[in-house]
Amino acid sequence: MRTQTIQTVLKPLSDAPNQVYLGIGVHTLGLLGWILEQIDGPADVAVTTFSTSEEFLSGFLNLRRKNFISHATMVADLKASKKTVKLKDLMGMCFEEVYLASNHSKILLVHGANTLISVVSSQNNTYGGRTECTYITTETEIYYELSKQLGLLIKDSVKIDGVHARTTEADRAAGSKADSGIGDFRPFGAPD
């Protein structure tokens, strides 16, 4: 069996506060949807990942449109930023804040009206057919500790809009010294 539904491998959160799964087919987006269906009202969601995908973001946006999510934050890795920046517009529709950091963690923090849920996974926000490991818990101590550590990661990160602005300013500063008074056109061989 290649893939399984979440309901066949995990118990409802109210029945099992700590669960693990090692296998193929339980993807982060499906797991998030399953969690959000079990809690009252919209939730605040924090996601960390090395890499994300258009499929994950589109599904996340659908969860927002269903009013399952009230506020969302994502932290992705700097090394995967070339791909991440290409998805910037879609991420802007999904998340209030997107940060880039030296990050390889894959966590999901869900803060509902009366529920705190933490997910630690080996899976990026992409869809592959490999075996992944996931731990899900409703223990408040774990949620608060991960949330505190996520705050430290965010302090040591760059907001995705900030990357573009800082790069643009650095490029302008470097290029300003090379500009001559004769404008953008400069004939070959013209003196500096």
C-alpha positions in Angstrom: 0.0 0.0 0.0 1.6 3.3 -1.2 -0.6 5.9 0.4 -3.1 5.8 3.3 -5.7 8.2 4.5 -4.8 10.0 7.7 -7.9 8.5 9.5 -6.5 5.0 8.9 -3.1 5.8 10.5 -3.9 8.4 13.2 -6.6 8.6 15.9 -8.6 11.8 16.6 -6.6 14.3 18.6 -9.0 14.1 21.5 -8.4 10.4 21.8 -4.6 10.4 21.4 -2.5 13.4 22.6 0.7 11.9 21.3 1.0 10.0 18.0 3.7 9.0 15.5 3.6 7.8 12.0 6.4 6.4 9.8 5.3 5.7 6.3 4.3 7.0 2.9 1.3 9.1 2.1 0.6 11.4 5.0 1.5 14.8 3.7 1.8 18.0 5.7 -1.0 19.8 4.0 -3.4 16.9 4.4 -2.3 16.6 8.1 -2.9 20.3 8.6 -6.4 20.1 7.1 -7.2 17.0 9.3 -6.0 19.0 12.4 -8.0 22.1 11.5 -11.2 20.1 11.0 -11.0 18.9 14.6 -10.7 22.3 16.4 -13.2 25.0 17.0 -12.9 28.1 14.9 -10.0 29.5 12.8 -6.5 28.9 14.1 -3.1 30.6 14.0 -0.6 28.5 12.1 3.2 28.5 12.0 5.1 26.4 9.5 8.8 25.8 9.1 10.2 24.0 6.1 13.3 23.7 4.0 11.4 23.9 0.8 7.8 24.5 -0.2 5.8 24.0 -3.4 3.0 25.5 -5.4 0.8 22.6 -4.6 1.2 23.0 -0.8 0.6 26.8 -1.1 -2.5 26.4 -3.2 -3.9 23.9 -0.7 -3.0 26.2 2.2 -4.8 29.0 0.4 -7.9 26.8 0.1 -7.8 26.2 3.9 -7.6 30.0 4.4 -10.6 30.5 2.1 -12.5 28.0 4.2 -11.8 30.2 7.2 -9.8 27.5 9.0 -6.8 29.9 9.4 -6.8 33.3 10.9 -3.1 34.1 10.9 -0.1 32.3 9.4 3.7 32.5 9.4 6.2 30.6 7.4 10.0 30.1 7.8 11.8 28.6 4.9 15.5 28.0 4.2 17.8 30.5 2.7 19.4 27.8 0.5 16.0 27.1 -1.1 15.2 30.8 -1.5 15.6 30.8 -5.3 12.6 28.5 -5.5 10.9 30.2 -2.6 11.1 33.7 -4.1 9.4 32.4 -7.3 6.4 31.5 -5.2 6.4 34.8 -3.3 3.1 36.1 -4.6 1.3 32.9 -3.7 3.0 32.8 -0.3 1.8 36.4 0.2 -1.8 35.2 -0.2 -1.2 32.4 2.4 1.0 33.9 5.0 1.1 37.3 6.8 4.8 36.8 7.4 7.4 34.7 5.4 10.9 34.5 6.7 14.1 33.1 5.3 16.6 31.5 7.7 19.3 28.9 8.0 16.5 26.3 8.5 16.1 22.6 7.9 13.3 22.0 10.5 9.9 21.0 9.5 7.3 21.9 12.2 3.7 22.9 12.2 2.3 24.8 15.2 -1.5 25.2 15.4 -3.1 27.5 18.0 -6.8 27.1 18.1 -9.4 28.6 20.5 -8.8 25.9 23.1 -6.2 23.7 21.5 -2.4 23.8 21.0 -1.0 21.3 18.5 2.6 20.6 17.5 3.8 18.6 14.6 7.4 17.6 14.0 8.0 16.0 10.7 10.8 14.9 8.3 8.7 16.2 5.4 9.1 19.4 3.5 6.0 21.2 2.2 6.4 19.3 -1.1 4.9 16.0 -2.4 7.3 13.1 -2.7 6.7 9.4 -2.6 9.2 8.7 0.2 8.8 7.4 3.6 8.5 10.3 6.2 8.2 10.4 9.9 5.7 12.6 11.8 5.1 13.2 15.5 1.9 15.0 16.5 1.1 16.1 20.0 -1.4 18.2 21.9 0.9 18.7 24.9 1.1 22.4 25.8 4.6 22.2 27.1 5.9 21.0 23.7 3.9 23.6 21.9 5.2 26.5 24.0 8.8 25.3 23.9 8.7 24.9 20.1 7.0 28.3 19.8 9.7 29.9 21.9 12.4 28.4 19.8 10.6 29.4 16.6 10.7 33.0 17.9 14.5 32.7 18.3 14.7 31.4 14.7 12.6 34.3 13.4 14.8 36.8 15.3 17.8 35.4 13.3 16.0 35.4 10.0 15.1 37.9 7.2 11.6 38.7 6.2 11.2 37.8 2.6 10.3 41.3 1.5 13.4 42.5 3.3 15.7 40.3 1.2 14.6 41.9 -2.0 14.7 45.5 -0.6 18.2 45.0 0.9 19.5 43.4 -2.3 18.1 46.2 -4.4 19.7 48.8 -2.1 23.1 47.1 -2.2 23.0 46.9 -6.0 22.1 50.6 -6.2 24.9 51.5 -3.9 27.4 49.4 -5.8 26.3 50.7 -9.1 26.2 54.4 -8.1 30.0 54.6 -8.1 30.3 53.3 -11.6 27.9 55.8 -13.1 29.4 58.6 -15.2 28.0 62.1 -15.8 27.2 61.3 -19.5 24.1 59.2 -18.7 23.3 55.6 -19.5 24.7 55.8 -23.0 28.4 55.6 -23.3 30.1 55.1 -26.7 32.8 52.4 -26.9 36.1 53.9 -26.0 34.7 57.0 -24.3 36.7 58.3 -21.4 35.5 57.6 -17.9 
